[in-house]
Amino acid sequence: MSLVTRTRDRGIETLTLDSPHNRNALSAALVGDLAAALADADRDPGVRAVVLTHTGTTFSAGADLRDPPEPDALVALLRQLVELPKPVVARVDGHVRAGGLGLLGACDIAAASTASTFAFTEVRIGVAPAVISLTLLPRTDPRALARHYLTGERFDAAEAARTGLVTAAGEDVDAVLEPVLDGVRRASPQGLAETKRLLTARVLEAFDRDAAHLTALSARLFASPQAREGMTAFLERRDPEWVV
């Protein structure tokens, strides 16, 4: 069974991350299924825009530590989201952690409910938010990102909106998205594609310049002794040895 379900309503293709056993963590299987669904949406002239959402209370828990995707596969997925010639809109009504935040950065518009929480937890398991920086560094406030990258602390939807991680937040995420989806339904496919090309140029420059380096950095860090200790501690629900 696919870990991504698909529905359509008046030109809006909704792709729902549906991997509840691991809180929609980015496993090799989920990354592959999402890439396939995006490719189908790209080819289908009946799709005006894509909404990326989730089942359960977690949009994505980040990389699946038991079945992680290859770094190249994650880079390819993020680039696919950015290059898709149709707007991609994130709908978040839950928690987002680590690699899941890279998906938000790759989306053109992101809306979150006030129940949502966010955290860059990579530093707490001995790695860095390397690959996801390709989509995040060009689009978010650098001072805020420095704090959240370096501390791994949890923050709320209001902070996510203030820093540019999400576009808007509200108590009812569907109410926030209603005018957005109405707008893209009224826009021409050509207008959307060319406007998105203008908006994503800087992000794609980051991919061309930094993807190989950040992919290698991610692979090196995940293979390190500190990362092994951090991931083991996480899975065992204890503090890693470096906590003071």
C-alpha positions as YAML, in Angstrom:
chain: A
units: angstrom
residues:
- id: 1
  name: MET
  ca: [0.00, 0.00, 0.00]
- id: 2
  name: SER
  ca: [1.14, 3.52, -0.77]
- id: 3
  name: LEU
  ca: [2.08, 5.73, 2.18]
- id: 4
  name: VAL
  ca: [0.67, 8.73, 0.30]
- id: 5
  name: THR
  ca: [-3.06, 8.94, -0.44]
- id: 6
  name: ARG
  ca: [-4.50, 11.11, -3.20]
- id: 7
  name: THR
  ca: [-7.78, 13.00, -3.54]
- id: 8
  name: ARG
  ca: [-8.87, 15.80, -5.89]
- id: 9
  name: ASP
  ca: [-11.37, 18.63, -5.64]
- id: 10
  name: ARG
  ca: [-11.78, 21.27, -8.38]
- id: 11
  name: GLY
  ca: [-8.21, 21.01, -9.62]
- id: 12
  name: ILE
  ca: [-6.56, 20.76, -6.20]
- id: 13
  name: GLU
  ca: [-4.69, 17.47, -5.75]
- id: 14
  name: THR
  ca: [-4.32, 16.65, -2.07]
- id: 15
  name: LEU
  ca: [-1.44, 14.35, -1.19]
- id: 16
  name: THR
  ca: [-1.76, 13.03, 2.34]
- id: 17
  name: LEU
  ca: [1.20, 11.54, 4.17]
- id: 18
  name: ASP
  ca: [-0.28, 8.39, 5.68]
- id: 19
  name: SER
  ca: [2.35, 6.49, 7.64]
- id: 20
  name: PRO
  ca: [0.93, 6.50, 11.18]
- id: 21
  name: HIS
  ca: [3.20, 3.76, 12.53]
- id: 22
  name: ASN
  ca: [6.17, 6.18, 12.49]
- id: 23
  name: ARG
  ca: [4.36, 9.54, 12.65]
- id: 24
  name: ASN
  ca: [4.89, 10.16, 8.93]
- id: 25
  name: ALA
  ca: [8.66, 9.99, 9.31]
- id: 26
  name: LEU
  ca: [10.60, 10.28, 6.07]
- id: 27
  name: SER
  ca: [11.36, 6.64, 5.38]
- id: 28
  name: ALA
  ca: [12.78, 5.43, 2.09]
- id: 29
  name: ALA
  ca: [9.30, 4.14, 1.21]
- id: 30
  name: LEU
  ca: [7.48, 7.38, 2.04]
- id: 31
  name: VAL
  ca: [9.98, 9.48, 0.08]
- id: 32
  name: GLY
  ca: [9.57, 7.18, -2.92]
- id: 33
  name: ASP
  ca: [5.77, 7.23, -2.74]
- id: 34
  name: LEU
  ca: [5.63, 11.01, -2.44]
- id: 35
  name: ALA
  ca: [8.02, 11.45, -5.37]
- id: 36
  name: ALA
  ca: [5.81, 9.19, -7.51]
- id: 37
  name: ALA
  ca: [2.64, 11.08, -6.55]
- id: 38
  name: LEU
  ca: [4.26, 14.42, -7.39]
- id: 39
  name: ALA
  ca: [5.41, 13.11, -10.76]
- id: 40
  name: ASP
  ca: [1.84, 12.05, -11.55]
- id: 41
  name: ALA
  ca: [0.51, 15.47, -10.52]
- id: 42
  name: ASP
  ca: [3.12, 17.14, -12.72]
- id: 43
  name: ARG
  ca: [1.99, 15.18, -15.79]
- id: 44
  name: ASP
  ca: [-1.75, 15.63, -15.18]
- id: 45
  name: PRO
  ca: [-3.21, 18.78, -16.82]
- id: 46
  name: GLY
  ca: [-6.22, 18.50, -14.51]
- id: 47
  name: VAL
  ca: [-4.08, 19.40, -11.49]
- id: 48
  name: ARG
  ca: [-3.88, 23.15, -10.87]
- id: 49
  name: ALA
  ca: [-2.11, 22.94, -7.49]
- id: 50
  name: VAL
  ca: [-1.01, 20.39, -4.90]
- id: 51
  name: VAL
  ca: [-1.84, 20.41, -1.20]
- id: 52
  name: LEU
  ca: [0.55, 18.43, 0.98]
- id: 53
  name: THR
  ca: [-0.97, 17.36, 4.29]
- id: 54
  name: HIS
  ca: [-1.00, 14.47, 6.77]
- id: 55
  name: THR
  ca: [-2.97, 12.01, 8.80]
- id: 56
  name: GLY
  ca: [-2.77, 12.00, 12.60]
- id: 57
  name: THR
  ca: [-1.26, 14.64, 14.84]
- id: 58
  name: THR
  ca: [2.15, 14.81, 13.13]
- id: 59
  name: PHE
  ca: [2.86, 16.26, 9.70]
- id: 60
  name: SER
  ca: [6.27, 14.57, 9.74]
- id: 61
  name: ALA
  ca: [8.60, 13.47, 12.53]
- id: 62
  name: GLY
  ca: [11.66, 13.94, 10.32]
- id: 63
  name: ALA
  ca: [13.94, 11.25, 8.99]
- id: 64
  name: ASP
  ca: [13.00, 7.68, 9.84]
- id: 65
  name: LEU
  ca: [16.00, 6.52, 11.88]
- id: 66
  name: ARG
  ca: [15.11, 2.86, 11.30]
- id: 67
  name: ASP
  ca: [14.67, 3.16, 7.52]
- id: 68
  name: PRO
  ca: [16.20, 6.45, 6.40]
- id: 69
  name: PRO
  ca: [16.10, 7.52, 2.76]
- id: 70
  name: GLU
  ca: [19.36, 7.96, 0.89]
- id: 71
  name: PRO
  ca: [20.48, 11.60, 1.14]
- id: 72
  name: ASP
  ca: [20.38, 11.86, -2.66]
- id: 73
  name: ALA
  ca: [16.74, 10.70, -2.65]
- id: 74
  name: LEU
  ca: [15.75, 13.37, -0.13]
- id: 75
  name: VAL
  ca: [17.56, 16.04, -2.13]
- id: 76
  name: ALA
  ca: [15.75, 14.90, -5.26]
- id: 77
  name: LEU
  ca: [12.37, 15.01, -3.50]
- id: 78
  name: LEU
  ca: [12.94, 18.53, -2.19]
- id: 79
  name: ARG
  ca: [14.03, 19.71, -5.63]
- id: 80
  name: GLN
  ca: [11.01, 18.04, -7.21]
- id: 81
  name: LEU
  ca: [8.71, 20.04, -4.90]
- id: 82
  name: VAL
  ca: [10.50, 23.27, -5.76]
- id: 83
  name: GLU
  ca: [10.59, 22.61, -9.51]
- id: 84
  name: LEU
  ca: [7.01, 21.36, -9.87]
- id: 85
  name: PRO
  ca: [5.40, 23.90, -12.26]
- id: 86
  name: LYS
  ca: [2.29, 24.00, -10.06]
- id: 87
  name: PRO
  ca: [2.00, 25.60, -6.62]
- id: 88
  name: VAL
  ca: [2.56, 23.25, -3.69]
- id: 89
  name: VAL
  ca: [0.72, 24.26, -0.52]
- id: 90
  name: ALA
  ca: [1.48, 22.68, 2.86]
- id: 91
  name: ARG
  ca: [-1.41, 22.14, 5.24]
- id: 92
  name: VAL
  ca: [-0.13, 21.49, 8.77]
- id: 93
  name: ASP
  ca: [-2.39, 20.59, 11.67]
- id: 94
  name: GLY
  ca: [0.10, 18.95, 14.02]
- id: 95
  name: HIS
  ca: [3.77, 18.60, 14.79]
- id: 96
  name: VAL
  ca: [6.71, 18.98, 12.43]
- id: 97
  name: ARG
  ca: [10.24, 17.96, 13.29]
- id: 98
  name: ALA
  ca: [13.68, 17.99, 11.63]
- id: 99
  name: GLY
  ca: [13.51, 16.74, 8.04]
- id: 100
  name: GLY
  ca: [9.78, 17.40, 7.89]
- id: 101
  name: LEU
  ca: [10.61, 21.09, 8.05]
- id: 102
  name: GLY
  ca: [12.53, 20.72, 4.81]
- id: 103
  name: LEU
  ca: [9.26, 19.75, 3.14]
- id: 104
  name: LEU
  ca: [7.67, 22.97, 4.42]
- id: 105
  name: GLY
  ca: [10.58, 24.98, 3.06]
- id: 106
  name: ALA
  ca: [10.14, 23.35, -0.35]
- id: 107
  name: CYS
  ca: [6.45, 24.28, -0.53]
- id: 108
  name: ASP
  ca: [5.45, 27.60, -2.07]
- id: 109
  name: ILE
  ca: [2.86, 28.39, 0.59]
- id: 110
  name: ALA
  ca: [2.46, 26.80, 4.02]
- id: 111
  name: ALA
  ca: [-0.39, 27.18, 6.49]
- id: 112
  name: ALA
  ca: [-0.48, 25.83, 10.03]
- id: 113
  name: SER
  ca: [-3.02, 25.58, 12.80]
- id: 114
  name: THR
  ca: [-2.24, 27.09, 16.16]
- id: 115
  name: ALA
  ca: [-2.08, 23.53, 17.53]
- id: 116
  name: SER
  ca: [1.05, 22.89, 15.44]
- id: 117
  name: THR
  ca: [4.56, 22.81, 16.89]
- id: 118
  name: PHE
  ca: [7.97, 22.79, 15.23]
- id: 119
  name: ALA
  ca: [11.56, 21.87, 16.14]
- id: 120
  name: PHE
  ca: [14.90, 21.34, 14.42]
- id: 121
  name: THR
  ca: [16.03, 18.40, 16.54]
- id: 122
  name: GLU
  ca: [19.10, 17.39, 14.53]
- id: 123
  name: VAL
  ca: [21.66, 18.87, 16.93]
- id: 124
  name: ARG
  ca: [20.19, 16.78, 19.74]
- id: 125
  name: ILE
  ca: [21.10, 13.52, 18.00]
- id: 126
  name: GLY
  ca: [24.56, 14.61, 16.82]
- id: 127
  name: VAL
  ca: [23.85, 15.70, 13.24]
- id: 128
  name: ALA
  ca: [22.95, 18.94, 11.45]
- id: 129
  name: PRO
  ca: [20.00, 20.15, 9.34]
- id: 130
  name: ALA
  ca: [22.18, 19.85, 6.27]
- id: 131
  name: VAL
  ca: [20.10, 18.78, 3.27]
- id: 132
  name: ILE
  ca: [16.95, 20.62, 4.40]
- id: 133
  name: SER
  ca: [18.94, 23.86, 4.50]
- id: 134
  name: LEU
  ca: [18.67, 23.88, 0.72]
- id: 135
  name: THR
  ca: [15.04, 24.94, 1.01]
- id: 136
  name: LEU
  ca: [15.14, 26.72, 4.37]
- id: 137
  name: LEU
  ca: [18.11, 29.08, 4.28]
- id: 138
  name: PRO
  ca: [16.87, 31.06, 1.24]
- id: 139
  name: ARG
  ca: [13.36, 31.49, 2.66]
- id: 140
  name: THR
  ca: [13.48, 32.03, 6.41]
- id: 141
  name: ASP
  ca: [14.75, 34.66, 8.82]
- id: 142
  name: PRO
  ca: [18.46, 33.91, 9.43]
- id: 143
  name: ARG
  ca: [18.63, 35.07, 13.06]
- id: 144
  name: ALA
  ca: [15.59, 33.04, 14.06]
- id: 145
  name: LEU
  ca: [16.84, 30.05, 12.11]
- id: 146
  name: ALA
  ca: [20.19, 30.24, 13.94]
- id: 147
  name: ARG
  ca: [18.44, 30.01, 17.29]
- id: 148
  name: HIS
  ca: [16.22, 27.11, 16.31]
- id: 149
  name: TYR
  ca: [18.97, 25.21, 14.47]
- id: 150
  name: LEU
  ca: [21.40, 25.51, 17.37]
- id: 151
  name: THR
  ca: [19.09, 24.78, 20.29]
- id: 152
  name: GLY
  ca: [16.60, 22.25, 18.92]
- id: 153
  name: GLU
  ca: [13.93, 23.88, 21.07]
- id: 154
  name: ARG
  ca: [10.26, 23.58, 20.23]
- id: 155
  name: PHE
  ca: [8.38, 26.64, 18.93]
- id: 156
  name: ASP
  ca: [4.80, 27.42, 18.00]
- id: 157
  name: ALA
  ca: [2.92, 28.35, 14.84]
- id: 158
  name: ALA
  ca: [3.05, 32.08, 15.55]
- id: 159
  name: GLU
  ca: [6.86, 31.94, 15.67]
- id: 160
  name: ALA
  ca: [6.90, 29.80, 12.52]
- id: 161
  name: ALA
  ca: [4.85, 32.44, 10.72]
- id: 162
  name: ARG
  ca: [6.94, 35.32, 12.06]
- id: 163
  name: THR
  ca: [10.14, 33.75, 10.77]
- id: 164
  name: GLY
  ca: [8.80, 32.74, 7.35]
- id: 165
  name: LEU
  ca: [8.82, 29.02, 7.95]
- id: 166
  name: VAL
  ca: [5.08, 29.07, 7.29]
- id: 167
  name: THR
  ca: [3.08, 31.66, 5.40]
- id: 168
  name: ALA
  ca: [0.20, 32.01, 7.85]
- id: 169
  name: ALA
  ca: [-1.24, 30.41, 10.97]
- id: 170
  name: GLY
  ca: [-4.70, 30.32, 12.47]
- id: 171
  name: GLU
  ca: [-6.93, 28.29, 14.73]
- id: 172
  name: ASP
  ca: [-8.58, 26.63, 11.72]
- id: 173
  name: VAL
  ca: [-5.97, 25.79, 9.09]
- id: 174
  name: ASP
  ca: [-8.63, 25.13, 6.45]
- id: 175
  name: ALA
  ca: [-10.07, 28.61, 6.96]
- id: 176
  name: VAL
  ca: [-6.56, 30.02, 6.50]
- id: 177
  name: LEU
  ca: [-6.18, 28.09, 3.24]
- id: 178
  name: GLU
  ca: [-9.60, 28.86, 1.78]
- id: 179
  name: PRO
  ca: [-8.61, 32.15, 0.07]
- id: 180
  name: VAL
  ca: [-5.29, 30.66, -1.02]
- id: 181
  name: LEU
  ca: [-6.90, 27.75, -2.83]
- id: 182
  name: ASP
  ca: [-9.56, 30.03, -4.31]
- id: 183
  name: GLY
  ca: [-6.76, 32.20, -5.66]
- id: 184
  name: VAL
  ca: [-4.88, 29.39, -7.40]
- id: 185
  name: ARG
  ca: [-8.13, 28.06, -8.89]
- id: 186
  name: ARG
  ca: [-8.65, 31.47, -10.51]
- id: 187
  name: ALA
  ca: [-5.09, 31.65, -11.87]
- id: 188
  name: SER
  ca: [-4.02, 30.37, -15.27]
- id: 189
  name: PRO
  ca: [-1.69, 27.35, -15.44]
- id: 190
  name: GLN
  ca: [0.84, 29.33, -17.47]
- id: 191
  name: GLY
  ca: [0.71, 32.25, -15.07]
- id: 192
  name: LEU
  ca: [1.24, 29.99, -12.10]
- id: 193
  name: ALA
  ca: [4.14, 28.11, -13.69]
- id: 194
  name: GLU
  ca: [6.04, 31.21, -14.77]
- id: 195
  name: THR
  ca: [5.41, 33.03, -11.50]
- id: 196
  name: LYS
  ca: [6.62, 30.03, -9.53]
- id: 197
  name: ARG
  ca: [9.75, 29.97, -11.71]
- id: 198
  name: LEU
  ca: [10.50, 33.56, -10.64]
- id: 199
  name: LEU
  ca: [9.90, 32.80, -6.97]
- id: 200
  name: THR
  ca: [12.05, 29.66, -6.79]
- id: 201
  name: ALA
  ca: [15.09, 30.87, -8.73]
- id: 202
  name: ARG
  ca: [17.15, 31.59, -5.60]
- id: 203
  name: VAL
  ca: [16.22, 28.28, -4.03]
- id: 204
  name: LEU
  ca: [17.31, 26.36, -7.12]
- id: 205
  name: GLU
  ca: [20.58, 28.30, -7.15]
- id: 206
  name: ALA
  ca: [21.21, 26.90, -3.66]
- id: 207
  name: PHE
  ca: [20.59, 23.37, -4.95]
- id: 208
  name: ASP
  ca: [23.02, 23.85, -7.84]
- id: 209
  name: ARG
  ca: [25.68, 25.33, -5.59]
- id: 210
  name: ASP
  ca: [25.38, 23.37, -2.35]
- id: 211
  name: ALA
  ca: [23.50, 20.08, -2.84]
- id: 212
  name: ALA
  ca: [26.56, 17.86, -3.35]
- id: 213
  name: HIS
  ca: [28.38, 19.33, -0.34]
- id: 214
  name: LEU
  ca: [25.39, 19.12, 1.99]
- id: 215
  name: THR
  ca: [24.56, 15.58, 0.90]
- id: 216
  name: ALA
  ca: [28.12, 14.50, 1.69]
- id: 217
  name: LEU
  ca: [27.98, 16.32, 5.02]
- id: 218
  name: SER
  ca: [24.73, 14.57, 5.95]
- id: 219
  name: ALA
  ca: [26.14, 11.15, 5.09]
- id: 220
  name: ARG
  ca: [29.32, 11.80, 7.09]
- id: 221
  name: LEU
  ca: [27.45, 13.00, 10.16]
- id: 222
  name: PHE
  ca: [24.96, 10.14, 10.21]
- id: 223
  name: ALA
  ca: [27.86, 7.67, 10.07]
- id: 224
  name: SER
  ca: [29.69, 9.31, 12.99]
- id: 225
  name: PRO
  ca: [30.02, 7.91, 16.54]
- id: 226
  name: GLN
  ca: [28.14, 10.86, 18.03]
- id: 227
  name: ALA
  ca: [25.20, 10.32, 15.66]
- id: 228
  name: ARG
  ca: [25.11, 6.63, 16.56]
- id: 229
  name: GLU
  ca: [24.96, 7.55, 20.22]
- id: 230
  name: GLY
  ca: [22.33, 10.23, 19.58]
- id: 231
  name: MET
  ca: [20.09, 7.94, 17.54]
- id: 232
  name: THR
  ca: [20.47, 5.09, 20.03]
- id: 233
  name: ALA
  ca: [19.57, 7.41, 22.90]
- id: 234
  name: PHE
  ca: [16.55, 8.67, 20.99]
- id: 235
  name: LEU
  ca: [15.29, 5.16, 20.29]
- id: 236
  name: GLU
  ca: [15.94, 4.14, 23.91]
- id: 237
  name: ARG
  ca: [14.20, 7.28, 25.21]
- id: 238
  name: ARG
  ca: [17.17, 8.48, 27.25]
- id: 239
  name: ASP
  ca: [19.55, 11.44, 27.21]
- id: 240
  name: PRO
  ca: [22.65, 11.02, 25.04]
- id: 241
  name: GLU
  ca: [25.99, 10.90, 26.85]
- id: 242
  name: TRP
  ca: [26.90, 14.53, 26.08]
- id: 243
  name: VAL
  ca: [23.99, 16.12, 27.94]
- id: 244
  name: VAL
  ca: [25.32, 18.20, 30.87]
...
